[in-house]
Amino acid sequence: MTSIKKTAAELAALVASGEASAAEIARDHLDRIAAVDGSVKAFLHVDEDNVLAQARAVDARRAAGEELGPLAGVPIAHKDVFTTKDMPTTCSSEILKGWRPPYDATVTARLREAGLVILGKTNLDEFAMGSSTENSAFGTTHNPWDLSKIPGGSSGGSSAAVAAYEAPLATGTDTGGSIRQPAAVTGLVGMKPTYGGSSRYGVIAFASSLDTPGPLARTVLDAALLHEAFSGHDPRDSTSIDRPVPPVVEAARRADVEGLRIGVVKEFGGEGYQPGVLARFHEAVELLESLGAKVVEVSCPHFTYALPAYYLIAPSECSSNLARFDAMRYGLRVGDDGTRSAEEVMALTRAEGFGSEVKRRIMLGTYALSSGYYDAYYGKAQQVRTLIARDFDAAYEQVDVLVSPTTPTTAFPIGERADDPMAMYLADLCTIPSNLAGNAAISVPCGLADEDGLPVGLQVMAPVLADDRVYRVGAAVEKALQDRWGGPLLAQAPDLTEAVK
């Protein structure tokens, strides 16, 4: 397994030079999955023959002289919310157990075109609803730093796969922090692109005005390369932005903050934040200042209302989107014995097929949209959303980017918040405003908390379509901290092979 700790950029260079084949690299990662995933539980589906066939096809394209993308031959873990015609797509829900879509998501198709090798589908909170990957119908994923801790959510299978060296790259989706929060608690880089910058076609919808596909990686450059590979306008997605992808790879290679104005969000800190998280965050801010950035405090007063607004808007959209799972067309069907009406079959199927968190959000959303309550709840939440967007606009008149902790705490123990939805929702306190406003945001590792030795993330936020700014700042922080640490943060993680014995 000589290739598993190399970056995606390094692996791509090996394939391009002929020093290694895509098939050899895929084999290394399949062996790693076999060795550790029984304990990590990052993957829901891995088809070894399919993986090796994909890799050999890339090698054949290379041998034929075909010009391939900069990540050709690199393995990737794919969140099980993207449709894949050669693999099941379940959204970690019983209601879609075993379903094989007839088409690929745009992101899936672009990964294939770019020559990436899809290792398999990763676990998530059911229909991407959660912050811990405990809501999956198919079991809980574990954090490779400490197998008793959560890997974040909803993209926890993807974050765990990359942190466990089972894959150098992974896809995720970010609706309220579902890429950035898992990245933070597993010591990775996780990026939420500008809403509409990456296609939602073939992404099984949770909240259509919020869902955003994005990359998870071990380095800022790897995240930028993946971002560039699958982003861009898609005419099949009505919310897709018809603009060029920002120069994210160039920005990641630049890694310089000289002269940038950086705003520290006043509202993100204090009570409820783990002291070790705040300590690493303030050190990262001091580091940015030492690298030539001008740091100022910025107030975004309506950010404190983002969490309640989100938990009205997102459930309202989910209650509409999940109405399609009606037991009539595809997926699970319960009680269809010829004696029951369609309505009875539908009710029985949804009762058995949806988990408790999905049911909770459907009921919240249906209530918020109901006659007599729409204006009081959903309408007011959308007004708050507008105020949050205006806070961002006002802030970006003063600064180029905003920074905050990615999440108030490090990874918490599995089961600790399972019966306390409000405590669980607080994990996304810092990430939700960027989803409501639709702007770009990234999480990069900034150290380990003193209390538990677990990773802490620094969140960098930028205006819509200024995705390159967050990569520029993230890469500068990464370079300076790796020089200080003598290597990547993930190198400080405990030896997983010992933990799984």
C-alpha positions in Angstrom: 0.0 0.0 0.0 2.8 2.4 -1.0 0.5 5.0 -2.5 -2.1 5.5 0.1 -0.5 8.4 2.0 0.4 10.4 -1.2 -1.7 13.4 -2.1 -4.0 13.3 -5.1 -1.7 15.7 -7.0 1.2 13.3 -6.3 -0.7 10.3 -7.4 -1.8 12.0 -10.6 1.8 12.9 -11.4 2.9 9.3 -10.9 0.2 8.1 -13.3 1.0 10.8 -15.9 4.7 10.0 -15.8 4.2 6.3 -16.0 5.8 5.6 -12.7 2.6 3.9 -11.4 -0.5 2.7 -13.1 -4.1 3.7 -12.1 -4.7 0.0 -11.5 -1.8 -0.3 -9.1 -3.0 2.7 -7.1 -6.6 1.5 -7.1 -5.3 -1.9 -5.8 -3.5 -0.2 -2.9 -6.6 1.7 -1.9 -8.8 -1.4 -2.1 -6.4 -3.2 0.1 -6.5 -0.4 2.6 -10.3 -0.4 2.6 -10.2 -4.2 3.2 -7.8 -3.6 6.1 -9.6 -0.9 8.1 -13.1 -0.2 6.9 -14.6 -3.0 9.0 -13.9 -0.6 11.9 -14.3 2.8 10.2 -17.4 1.8 8.2 -17.0 4.7 5.7 -18.3 2.7 2.7 -21.7 1.3 1.9 -20.7 -0.2 -1.4 -17.4 -1.2 -3.0 -17.2 -3.4 -6.1 -13.6 -4.4 -6.5 -14.0 -5.7 -10.1 -15.7 -2.5 -11.1 -13.0 -0.4 -9.5 -10.2 -2.3 -11.2 -12.0 -2.1 -14.6 -12.3 1.7 -14.2 -8.6 1.9 -13.4 -7.6 -0.3 -16.3 -9.7 1.8 -18.7 -7.9 5.0 -17.5 -4.5 3.2 -18.1 -5.7 2.2 -21.6 -6.8 5.8 -22.4 -3.4 7.0 -21.3 -1.6 4.4 -23.4 -3.7 5.4 -26.4 -2.4 9.0 -26.1 -5.7 10.4 -25.0 -5.4 13.8 -23.2 -6.8 13.3 -19.7 -7.6 15.6 -16.8 -5.1 16.5 -14.1 -6.6 14.0 -11.6 -6.7 11.0 -14.1 -6.1 7.7 -12.3 -6.7 9.0 -8.8 -9.2 7.1 -6.7 -12.1 8.8 -5.1 -14.9 8.0 -2.6 -18.3 9.1 -3.7 -21.1 10.2 -1.3 -24.1 8.0 -1.7 -26.4 10.9 -2.5 -25.1 11.2 -6.1 -26.7 8.9 -8.6 -24.5 6.2 -10.2 -25.9 3.9 -12.9 -23.3 1.1 -12.1 -23.7 1.2 -8.3 -26.6 1.4 -5.8 -27.7 4.9 -4.7 -29.5 4.7 -1.3 -29.0 8.0 0.5 -28.4 5.7 3.5 -32.2 5.1 3.7 -34.2 1.9 3.8 -36.7 3.5 1.4 -34.0 3.3 -1.4 -32.2 0.2 -0.3 -30.6 -1.5 -3.3 -31.9 1.1 -5.9 -29.8 1.4 -9.0 -30.4 4.6 -10.9 -30.7 4.6 -14.7 -28.4 7.6 -15.0 -25.4 9.3 -13.6 -25.4 12.6 -11.7 -23.5 15.4 -13.5 -20.8 15.3 -10.8 -20.5 11.5 -11.3 -20.3 11.9 -15.1 -17.6 14.6 -14.8 -15.5 12.5 -12.4 -15.6 9.7 -15.0 -14.7 12.0 -17.9 -11.8 13.4 -15.8 -10.4 9.9 -15.3 -11.0 9.6 -11.6 -11.6 6.0 -10.3 -14.7 5.8 -8.2 -13.9 3.4 -5.3 -17.5 3.1 -4.0 -20.3 4.9 -2.3 -19.9 6.3 1.2 -22.2 6.4 4.2 -24.1 9.6 5.3 -26.9 10.7 7.5 -30.1 9.6 5.9 -31.0 12.0 3.0 -28.1 14.1 4.2 -30.0 15.1 7.4 -27.6 15.2 10.3 -24.2 16.2 11.7 -22.8 12.9 12.9 -23.5 10.1 10.3 -25.5 8.3 13.1 -28.8 8.7 11.2 -27.8 6.2 8.5 -30.1 3.2 8.1 -27.0 1.1 7.5 -24.9 1.9 10.6 -22.7 4.6 12.1 -19.4 5.7 10.6 -16.5 6.2 13.0 -13.9 8.9 13.2 -10.4 7.6 12.3 -8.8 9.8 14.9 -10.8 8.1 17.6 -13.2 5.3 16.7 -15.5 6.2 19.6 -16.1 9.6 18.1 -18.4 10.8 15.2 -16.8 11.7 11.9 -19.2 14.6 11.3 -22.1 14.7 9.0 -23.8 14.4 6.8 -20.8 13.6 4.6 -19.2 11.6 7.4 -18.5 8.5 5.3 -16.6 10.6 2.8 -14.6 12.4 5.5 -13.8 9.2 7.3 -12.6 7.5 4.1 -10.2 10.3 3.3 -8.9 10.6 6.9 -8.4 6.8 7.1 -6.3 6.9 3.9 -9.0 4.7 2.2 -9.2 7.4 -0.6 -7.2 10.5 -1.3 -10.3 12.4 -2.3 -14.1 12.3 -1.7 -17.2 14.1 -2.8 -19.7 15.5 -0.4 -22.7 17.8 -0.3 -23.1 20.8 1.9 -26.7 21.9 2.8 -25.9 23.4 6.3 -22.3 22.5 6.8 -22.3 18.8 5.7 -18.8 19.1 4.0 -17.1 21.7 6.3 -18.1 20.2 9.6 -17.0 16.6 8.8 -13.7 18.1 7.4 -13.1 20.0 10.6 -13.6 17.1 13.0 -11.4 14.7 10.9 -8.5 17.1 10.1 -9.3 17.6 6.4 -10.0 20.3 3.9 -13.7 20.6 3.0 -15.1 23.2 0.5 -18.7 24.4 -0.1 -18.6 26.2 -3.5 -20.8 29.1 -4.3 -24.4 27.8 -4.6 -25.0 27.0 -8.3 -21.3 26.6 -9.0 -21.5 22.8 -8.9 -24.4 20.9 -10.5 -27.2 19.4 -8.4 -28.5 17.3 -11.3 -28.6 13.7 -10.0 -28.1 14.8 -6.4 -31.0 13.3 -4.5 -32.5 16.5 -3.1 -32.8 17.5 0.6 -33.2 21.2 0.4 -33.1 22.5 -3.2 -32.1 26.1 -2.5 -29.2 25.0 -0.2 -27.7 21.7 -1.4 -24.2 22.2 -2.8 -21.8 19.5 -4.0 -18.2 20.0 -3.1 -14.8 18.3 -2.4 -13.1 16.8 0.6 -9.4 16.2 0.5 -6.2 16.1 2.6 -4.7 19.3 1.1 -6.1 22.6 -0.2 -4.5 22.0 -3.7 -6.2 18.5 -3.9 -9.6 20.1 -3.0 -9.1 22.8 -5.6 -8.2 20.2 -8.3 -11.3 18.2 -7.5 -13.5 21.4 -7.3 -12.3 22.4 -10.8 -12.8 18.8 -12.2 -16.5 18.6 -11.5 -17.8 22.2 -11.3 -19.1 24.5 -14.0 -22.4 25.3 -15.7 -24.9 22.5 -16.3 -27.9 23.2 -18.5 -29.8 20.3 -16.8 -29.7 22.2 -13.4 -31.9 25.3 -13.5 -30.0 26.8 -10.6 -26.6 26.3 -12.2 -24.6 29.5 -12.7 -23.5 30.2 -16.3 -20.2 31.6 -15.4 -16.6 30.2 -15.6 -15.3 28.3 -12.6 -13.2 30.7 -10.5 -9.4 30.2 -10.7 -9.3 27.9 -7.7 -6.3 25.9 -8.6 -4.2 28.9 -9.3 -5.3 30.5 -6.0 -4.4 27.3 -4.1 -0.9 27.3 -5.6 -0.5 31.0 -4.8 -0.9 30.5 -1.0 -0.4 34.2 -0.1 -2.5 36.6 2.0 -0.3 39.7 1.8 -2.5 42.8 1.8 -5.8 40.8 2.2 -8.4 42.2 4.6 -9.7 39.5 6.9 -12.7 39.9 9.1 -13.2 37.9 12.3 -16.9 37.4 12.8 -17.7 38.8 16.3 -20.8 36.6 16.7 -18.9 33.3 16.5 -17.3 32.7 19.8 -17.8 32.7 23.6 -20.2 30.6 25.5 -20.8 27.1 24.0 -17.4 27.1 22.2 -14.8 24.6 23.3 -11.7 26.5 24.7 -9.3 24.4 22.7 -11.2 25.3 19.5 -11.1 29.0 20.2 -7.4 28.8 21.1 -6.5 27.2 17.8 -8.8 29.6 15.9 -7.1 32.7 17.5 -3.7 31.3 16.8 -4.7 30.9 13.1 -5.9 34.5 13.0 -2.6 35.7 14.5 -0.8 33.6 11.9 -2.7 35.3 9.1 -1.8 38.7 10.5 1.9 37.6 10.7 1.7 36.6 7.0 0.7 40.1 6.0 -3.1 40.2 6.2 -4.9 43.0 7.9 -7.3 41.6 10.5 -10.3 43.4 11.8 -13.4 42.4 13.8 -16.7 42.4 11.9 -20.2 42.2 13.3 -22.9 40.2 11.4 -25.8 40.7 13.9 -28.3 38.5 12.1 -26.0 35.4 12.1 -27.4 34.5 15.5 -30.8 33.8 13.9 -29.3 31.6 11.1 -29.9 28.3 13.0 -33.6 28.8 13.7 -34.2 30.2 10.2 -32.4 27.2 8.6 -34.4 24.7 10.6 -37.6 26.1 9.1 -36.4 26.6 5.5 -34.5 23.3 5.1 -37.3 21.1 6.6 -39.9 22.9 4.5 -38.0 22.1 1.3 -37.3 18.5 2.4 -41.0 17.9 3.1 -41.7 18.8 -0.5 -38.7 16.9 -2.0 -39.3 13.7 -0.1 -43.0 13.5 -1.1 -41.7 11.7 -4.2 -40.9 8.6 -2.1 -44.5 7.2 -2.3 -43.9 3.5 -2.8 -45.6 3.7 -6.2 -42.7 4.2 -8.7 -39.4 2.9 -7.2 -37.8 1.9 -3.9 -39.3 0.2 -0.9 -43.0 -0.9 -1.0 -44.6 -2.2 2.2 -48.0 -3.8 2.7 -48.9 -4.2 -1.0 -50.8 -7.5 -0.6 -53.8 -6.6 -2.8 -56.1 -5.7 0.1 -54.8 -2.2 0.9 -55.3 1.1 -0.9 -52.5 3.1 -2.4 -52.7 5.6 0.5 -52.3 2.8 3.1 -49.3 1.3 1.2 -47.8 4.7 1.0 -48.2 5.3 4.8 -46.8 1.9 5.7 -43.8 2.3 3.4 -42.9 5.8 4.7 -43.4 4.6 8.3 -40.9 1.8 7.8 -38.6 3.4 5.2 -37.8 6.8 6.8 -35.8 7.1 9.9 -36.7 9.3 12.9 -34.7 12.4 11.9 -36.1 12.4 8.4 -39.6 12.1 9.8 -38.9 14.9 12.3 -37.8 17.2 9.6 -40.7 16.3 7.2 -43.2 17.1 10.0 -41.5 20.3 10.9 -41.5 21.4 7.3 -45.0 20.4 6.6 -46.2 22.3 9.7 -44.2 25.4 8.7 -45.7 25.4 5.2 -49.3 24.7 6.4 -52.2 27.1 6.0 -52.2 29.7 8.7 -48.6 29.1 9.7 -46.7 29.8 6.4 -46.3 33.5 6.9 -45.5 33.2 10.6 -42.8 30.5 10.1 -41.5 29.9 6.6 -42.1 33.5 5.4 -40.3 35.0 8.5 -37.4 32.5 8.0 -37.0 33.7 4.5 -36.9 37.3 5.7 -34.2 36.4 8.1 -32.3 34.7 5.3 -32.4 38.1 3.4 -31.0 39.9 6.5 -28.2 37.4 6.7 -27.3 37.9 3.1 -27.2 41.7 3.7 -24.9 41.1 6.7 -22.5 39.3 4.4 -22.8 42.1 1.8 -22.0 44.8 4.4 -19.1 42.8 5.7 -17.6 42.3 2.3 -17.6 46.1 1.8 -15.0 46.2 4.6 -13.0 42.9 4.1 -12.1 40.4 1.4 -12.9 37.3 3.5 -14.4 36.4 6.8 -13.1 33.8 9.2 -14.5 31.8 12.2 -14.2 28.4 13.8 -15.8 25.8 11.5 -17.6 24.2 14.4 -17.9 25.1 18.1 -16.5 21.8 19.3 -14.3 18.9 18.2 -15.8 15.5 17.4 -18.1 14.3 20.2 -18.7 10.7 21.3 -21.0 8.5 19.2 -24.4 8.5 20.9 -23.8 11.6 23.1 -26.2 13.8 21.1 -28.3 11.1 19.4 -31.4 11.9 21.7 -30.9 15.6 21.7 -31.7 17.2 18.3 -31.0 20.7 19.4 -27.5 19.8 20.7 -26.9 18.1 17.4 -28.0 21.0 15.4 -25.6 23.3 17.2 -22.7 21.6 15.4 -23.6 23.6 12.3 -23.9 27.0 14.1 -21.0 28.6 12.2 -21.5 26.9 8.8 -25.2 27.6 8.2 -25.0 31.3 7.3 -23.0 30.6 4.2 -25.6 28.1 3.0 -28.4 30.6 3.5 -26.5 33.3 1.6 -25.2 30.9 -1.1 -21.6 32.1 -0.8 -18.3 30.2 -0.8 -16.7 28.7 2.4 -13.9 26.3 3.2 -12.7 24.5 6.3 -8.9 23.9 6.7 -7.2 22.2 9.7 -5.7 24.6 12.2 -4.4 22.3 14.9 -5.5 20.0 17.7 -7.6 21.0 20.7 -5.8 20.8 24.1 -8.6 19.0 25.8 -8.8 15.9 23.6 -6.1 16.1 20.9 -8.7 16.1 18.2 -8.7 18.3 15.0 -10.0 21.9 14.9 -11.1 23.6 11.6 -10.7 27.2 10.5 -13.6 28.4 8.3 -12.9 31.0 5.6 -15.8 32.6 3.8 -15.9 34.7 0.7 -18.5 36.4 -1.5 -20.5 34.6 -4.2 -18.2 33.4 -7.1 -15.1 34.4 -5.1 -14.3 30.8 -4.4 -10.6 31.4 -5.3 -10.2 33.7 -2.3 -10.9 31.0 0.2 -8.5 28.7 -1.5 -5.8 31.4 -1.4 -6.3 32.0 2.3 -6.6 28.3 3.1 -3.5 27.4 1.3 -1.5 30.1 3.0 -2.6 28.9 6.4 -1.9 25.3 5.4 1.6 26.0 4.2 2.5 28.0 7.3 1.1 25.5 9.8 2.7 22.5 8.0 6.0 24.3 8.1 5.5 24.6 11.9 4.2 21.1 12.4 6.8 19.5 10.0 4.0 18.0 7.9 0.2 17.7 7.5 -2.0 17.6 10.6 -3.2 14.1 9.6 0.3 12.8 10.2 -0.4 13.3 13.9 -3.4 11.0 14.0 -3.0 7.7 15.9 -2.1 4.7 13.8 -5.4 3.3 12.7 -4.0 -0.1 11.9 -3.2 -0.6 15.6 -6.7 0.7 16.6 -8.5 -1.8 14.4 -6.6 -4.9 15.5 
